[in-house]
Amino acid sequence: MLARFLLLSALPWLFTWHVAAQESSSRAAGNSATPPSAASGPTAALRDVLSAACSQNQNEFVRFLTARNKESFARLSAGARVALMKRFVLLNEPGKAFATTNVSGRPTVRCETPAGAAEMQIGGAELRENLAFVPMELRDATDTTGTDVHRVTMGLVRENGEWKLLSLGLLLLDLPSLEMEWDRAEIAPNERGAIEALKKVAEAVEAYRRTYTRLPESLANLGPPLHGAANAQAAGLVDSDLATGMRGGYAFRYVIVGASSSGAQAKFELAATPLNYGRTGLRSFFRDAGGGLHGADRQGAVGNEVDARVP
């Protein structure tokens, strides 16, 4: 099962750490290793990191990030934060973590999910001043022969008296350095999602008109009812995210236009703009009153009908 997932060491999100600097630090400080029975300090921190990653508990996981990485983690999309935690246990689904110790007193974390389980055995920490290097073996829980064991060394650093994640082997965990790259990777999917969401909202508005013989006053009227059956105030035509005007890094606006005292039928316009321009999206999208869809990079401002048509 684990072979189907990317190894942590293959993550493109991590920077190479210069080996010579690490070796120089270790020669100057000298080495010491924690006794086999000590499940404390960096060893316990790594155990708790893996447990949090297993359950995809973001509030717990962030406790073990350095201050610099913590700030970047908070700015990532929910999907990117989950994707990062998945890589620590090589499992796609959130699971339940069970922490035990083996006969040598070393911590073992077993992560059980509906699709399978992984087991992580943590070795003794090698301390170098404020740095600690902790070996770990990760395997599919069904692998009793040890033929598919992944061995990695996790680096931790003492920050304000607490142990925080620093590296995987010689790869430095540096979230700010690649934060914009992650954002750029999500821009295209976010923009496609915004286009699909606009189409869905437009269909919902027309469905509302057919049912209640008028246009909804706001997007909230399209959302699910809190109690009971659908009604004109909550028609149950879109999910709660779209009903509040936000989804997938975009904000959505709905405006009624075209009604007149002479009886002309009311029409509507829709717009989708990036919640955080340059990070969650580049293009703004606009559905005109005739149903045409437009899109352009407007630096985060609302688009209009003069923008290029979107298929």
Beta strands, then each sheet from edge to edge (+ up, - down):
strand 1: 15-16
strand 2: 32-33
strand 3: 96-101
strand 4: 107-113
strand 5: 116-122
strand 6: 126-128
strand 7: 131-140
strand 8: 150-159
strand 9: 162-168
strand 10: 171-172
strand 11: 246-247
strand 12: 250-257
strand 13: 267-274
strand 14: 283-287
strand 15: 293-297
sheet 1: 1+ 10- 9+ 8- 7+ 5- 4+ 3-
sheet 2: 1+ 10- 9+ 8- 7+ 6- 2+
sheet 3: 11+ 12- 13+ 14- 15+
end
